[in-house]
Amino acid sequence: MGKITAPCFRERKLDGDRLALLTAYDYPSAKVLDACDVDAILVGDSCAMAVMGRQDTLSMTMDEMLHHVRMVSAATEHALVIADMPFLSYQISVEEAVRNAGRLVAEGGAEAVKLEGPPSIFGDTIRAILDIGIPVMGHLGLTPQSIHQFGGFKVQGKKPEQREQILEAAMGLDELGCFGVVLECVPADLAADVTARLSCPTIGIGAGHACDGQILVMHDILGWGFTRFTKTYVDVKAAMEKAFKDYVHDVRSGAFPAEEHAYK
């Protein structure tokens, strides 16, 4: 089981191998994922919603992101570690975007960064980050940092003009040199069209079967998922609830700790 790098993504697409990605936000979770042969771990700004209890991703800061990236990178030997660039870390200026991408790599230990939006807006930013040697993954469709513009978490690409914009943007990201493009919450036929036209792999999340790879929020496959495109592989949430209730019962009844749980 060798180390996955950003260039491996294009090679895997050429070989027809599908890519499996998951999110993680802490050392123990990343350690388990890395041992299970996932191709990449995304330290997503979804952390704000998945583990911080916030309503969206917009309040995630660079310092918070660095904190979580450090934990994940410390645990990872095999998978590629990709760090989300949080809101306002790359939108203000190209110079600031390069500085923040560099911090995620130099201070956080990330091996690539992901940012949201089309090359018509962020082309210069992506090119500048690539120029300093940091691989970039693109993200199109439902881009959570733009939910106020979209009017909420809604499927993108249903209208003909939206489809054309997403397709054109994806091709532009590919031409810039992105090693992959996340397609989030777009119709499956649109994702298939995009996938067929790109030399870099598409990574789907709610984008159907035709993408070159898939990514889900780790918590969503463990019983915390509420979206249509999520599959619960094991209900860890229910198992945790049972364990906690059993513990409370045993403490209150005097069954725990028993003699075998005490030092002699």
C-alpha positions as CSV (number, residue, x, y, z in Angstrom):
1,M,0.0,0.0,0.0
2,G,2.0,2.9,-1.3
3,K,1.7,6.6,-0.7
4,I,-1.0,8.4,-2.7
5,T,0.0,11.7,-4.2
6,A,-1.8,14.3,-6.3
7,P,-0.3,13.1,-9.6
8,C,-1.7,9.6,-8.8
9,F,-5.2,11.0,-9.3
10,R,-4.8,11.6,-13.1
11,E,-3.0,8.2,-13.4
12,R,-5.9,6.5,-11.7
13,K,-8.3,8.0,-14.1
14,L,-6.3,6.8,-17.1
15,D,-6.2,3.3,-15.5
16,G,-10.0,3.4,-14.9
17,D,-9.5,3.0,-11.2
18,R,-12.2,4.6,-9.0
19,L,-11.1,6.8,-6.1
20,A,-12.6,6.6,-2.6
21,L,-12.3,9.7,-0.4
22,L,-13.7,10.6,3.0
23,T,-13.5,13.5,5.4
24,A,-11.8,13.4,8.7
25,Y,-11.2,16.2,11.3
26,D,-9.1,14.5,14.0
27,Y,-6.2,12.1,14.7
28,P,-8.2,9.0,15.7
29,S,-10.6,9.2,12.8
30,A,-7.8,9.8,10.3
31,K,-5.8,7.0,11.7
32,V,-8.6,4.5,11.1
33,L,-9.4,5.9,7.6
34,D,-5.7,5.7,6.6
35,A,-5.5,2.1,7.7
36,C,-8.6,1.3,5.6
37,D,-7.0,2.2,2.3
38,V,-8.9,5.4,1.5
39,D,-7.2,7.3,-1.3
40,A,-7.5,10.7,0.2
41,I,-8.7,12.3,3.4
42,L,-10.3,15.7,3.0
43,V,-10.1,18.0,6.1
44,G,-13.2,19.8,5.0
45,D,-14.7,23.1,6.2
46,S,-17.7,20.8,6.7
47,C,-16.1,20.3,10.1
48,A,-18.0,23.5,11.1
49,M,-21.3,21.6,10.6
50,A,-20.3,18.0,11.3
51,V,-18.5,18.4,14.6
52,M,-18.9,22.1,15.6
53,G,-22.7,22.3,15.4
54,R,-22.8,25.4,13.1
55,Q,-25.4,26.0,10.5
56,D,-23.0,26.4,7.6
57,T,-19.3,26.4,6.7
58,L,-18.8,30.1,6.4
59,S,-17.6,30.7,10.0
60,M,-14.7,28.3,9.7
61,T,-11.4,30.2,10.2
62,M,-7.9,29.6,9.0
63,D,-6.7,28.9,12.6
64,E,-9.5,26.4,13.2
65,M,-8.7,24.7,9.9
66,L,-5.0,24.5,10.7
67,H,-5.8,22.9,14.0
68,H,-7.7,20.1,12.4
69,V,-5.3,19.7,9.4
70,R,-2.4,19.2,11.9
71,M,-4.3,16.3,13.6
72,V,-5.2,14.6,10.4
73,S,-1.8,14.9,8.8
74,A,-0.1,13.5,11.9
75,A,-2.2,10.4,11.6
76,T,-1.8,9.8,7.9
77,E,0.8,7.7,6.1
78,H,-0.9,6.4,3.0
79,A,-3.8,8.7,2.0
80,L,-3.4,12.1,0.3
81,V,-4.3,14.8,2.8
82,I,-6.3,17.6,1.2
83,A,-7.2,20.7,3.2
84,D,-10.2,22.9,2.4
85,M,-9.4,26.6,2.1
86,P,-12.0,28.2,4.3
87,F,-14.2,31.2,3.4
88,L,-12.2,34.5,3.0
89,S,-8.9,32.6,3.0
90,Y,-8.6,32.9,-0.8
91,Q,-11.3,35.4,-2.0
92,I,-9.6,38.6,-0.8
93,S,-6.5,38.6,-3.0
94,V,-4.2,36.3,-4.8
95,E,-1.3,37.1,-2.5
96,E,-3.4,36.2,0.6
97,A,-4.6,33.0,-1.0
98,V,-1.1,31.9,-1.7
99,R,0.0,32.7,1.8
100,N,-2.9,30.7,3.3
101,A,-2.4,27.8,1.0
102,G,1.2,27.8,2.1
103,R,0.2,27.8,5.7
104,L,-2.0,24.7,5.3
105,V,1.0,22.9,3.8
106,A,3.8,24.2,5.9
107,E,2.1,24.5,9.2
108,G,-0.7,22.0,8.8
109,G,1.0,19.2,6.9
110,A,-1.5,19.2,4.1
111,E,-0.4,17.8,0.7
112,A,-3.0,19.6,-1.4
113,V,-5.7,22.2,-1.0
114,K,-9.3,22.5,-2.3
115,L,-11.1,25.7,-3.1
116,E,-14.6,26.4,-4.4
117,G,-15.6,28.3,-7.6
118,P,-15.0,28.7,-11.3
119,P,-11.7,29.6,-13.1
120,S,-13.5,32.8,-14.4
121,I,-13.2,34.1,-10.8
122,F,-10.4,32.1,-9.3
123,G,-8.2,31.2,-12.2
124,D,-5.4,33.6,-11.3
125,T,-5.6,32.4,-7.7
126,I,-5.4,28.7,-8.7
127,R,-2.5,29.3,-11.1
128,A,-0.5,31.2,-8.4
129,I,-1.0,28.4,-5.8
130,L,0.1,25.8,-8.4
131,D,3.1,28.0,-9.3
132,I,4.5,27.6,-5.8
133,G,4.2,23.8,-5.9
134,I,0.9,23.2,-4.1
135,P,-1.6,20.8,-5.9
136,V,-5.1,22.3,-6.1
137,M,-8.5,20.5,-6.3
138,G,-11.5,22.4,-7.7
139,H,-15.1,22.3,-6.5
140,L,-18.2,23.1,-8.6
141,G,-21.9,22.7,-8.4
142,L,-23.3,23.2,-4.9
143,T,-20.4,25.2,-3.4
144,P,-21.3,25.6,0.3
145,Q,-19.5,28.9,0.7
146,S,-22.0,30.4,-1.8
147,I,-25.2,29.1,-0.2
148,H,-26.5,32.7,0.4
149,Q,-26.1,33.3,-3.3
150,F,-27.9,30.0,-4.2
151,G,-30.7,30.6,-1.6
152,G,-29.7,27.5,0.5
153,F,-28.4,24.0,-0.1
154,K,-29.9,23.3,-3.5
155,V,-29.1,21.1,-6.4
156,Q,-27.2,23.0,-9.1
157,G,-27.1,22.4,-12.9
158,K,-30.8,21.7,-13.5
159,K,-31.2,24.7,-15.9
160,P,-29.5,24.7,-19.3
161,E,-27.5,27.8,-18.6
162,Q,-26.3,26.4,-15.3
163,R,-25.3,23.1,-17.0
164,E,-23.2,25.0,-19.5
165,Q,-21.6,27.1,-16.9
166,I,-20.6,24.1,-14.8
167,L,-19.3,22.2,-17.8
168,E,-17.2,25.2,-19.0
169,A,-15.9,25.8,-15.5
170,A,-14.9,22.2,-15.0
171,M,-13.0,22.2,-18.3
172,G,-11.3,25.4,-17.3
173,L,-10.1,23.9,-14.0
174,D,-8.8,20.9,-15.8
175,E,-6.8,23.1,-18.2
176,L,-5.4,25.1,-15.4
177,G,-3.9,21.9,-13.9
178,C,-6.2,20.9,-11.0
179,F,-5.6,17.3,-10.1
180,G,-9.3,16.7,-9.5
181,V,-12.7,18.4,-9.5
182,V,-15.4,17.9,-6.9
183,L,-18.9,17.9,-8.3
184,E,-21.4,18.4,-5.5
185,C,-25.2,18.0,-5.8
186,V,-25.5,18.1,-9.6
187,P,-27.7,15.9,-11.8
188,A,-26.1,12.6,-12.6
189,D,-26.2,13.1,-16.4
190,L,-24.4,16.4,-16.1
191,A,-21.7,14.8,-13.9
192,A,-21.3,12.0,-16.5
193,D,-20.8,14.6,-19.3
194,V,-18.3,16.5,-17.3
195,T,-16.4,13.3,-16.4
196,A,-16.2,12.3,-20.0
197,R,-14.6,15.6,-21.0
198,L,-11.9,16.0,-18.3
199,S,-8.5,14.5,-18.2
200,C,-8.4,14.9,-14.4
201,P,-10.8,12.8,-12.3
202,T,-14.2,14.1,-11.1
203,I,-15.1,13.4,-7.4
204,G,-18.8,13.2,-6.8
205,I,-20.8,14.0,-3.8
206,G,-24.5,13.6,-4.7
207,A,-23.5,13.6,-8.3
208,G,-24.3,10.0,-9.4
209,H,-22.3,6.9,-10.4
210,A,-20.4,8.2,-13.4
211,C,-17.8,10.2,-11.5
212,D,-14.3,8.9,-11.3
213,G,-14.4,8.9,-7.5
214,Q,-16.7,9.6,-4.6
215,I,-16.4,11.6,-1.3
216,L,-18.7,11.7,1.7
217,V,-18.5,13.2,5.1
218,M,-17.4,10.4,7.4
219,H,-20.1,11.1,10.0
220,D,-22.8,10.7,7.3
221,I,-21.9,7.1,6.6
222,L,-21.9,6.3,10.3
223,G,-25.5,7.1,11.1
224,W,-25.6,10.9,11.1
225,G,-26.5,11.3,7.5
226,F,-29.6,13.2,6.5
227,T,-29.2,13.6,2.7
228,R,-30.4,11.5,-0.1
229,F,-27.0,10.7,-1.5
230,T,-25.6,9.3,1.8
231,K,-25.6,5.6,2.6
232,T,-25.3,4.5,6.2
233,Y,-22.8,1.7,6.2
234,V,-23.1,1.1,10.0
235,D,-25.2,2.9,12.5
236,V,-22.4,3.9,14.9
237,K,-24.6,6.6,16.4
238,A,-27.1,4.0,17.5
239,A,-24.3,1.8,18.9
240,M,-22.9,4.8,20.8
241,E,-26.3,5.7,22.3
242,K,-26.7,2.1,23.5
243,A,-23.2,2.1,25.1
244,F,-23.8,5.4,26.9
245,K,-27.2,4.4,28.2
246,D,-25.9,1.0,29.4
247,Y,-23.0,2.9,31.2
248,V,-25.4,5.3,32.9
249,H,-27.6,2.4,34.0
250,D,-24.7,0.4,35.4
251,V,-23.3,3.4,37.3
252,R,-26.7,4.2,38.9
253,S,-27.4,0.6,39.7
254,G,-24.0,0.0,41.2
255,A,-23.0,-2.6,38.5
256,F,-20.0,-0.6,37.4
257,P,-17.3,-0.5,38.5
258,A,-17.2,-4.2,39.4
259,E,-14.3,-5.9,41.3
260,E,-12.4,-6.6,38.1
261,H,-12.4,-2.9,37.2
262,A,-10.6,-1.9,40.4
263,Y,-6.8,-1.8,41.2
264,K,-5.6,-4.3,43.8
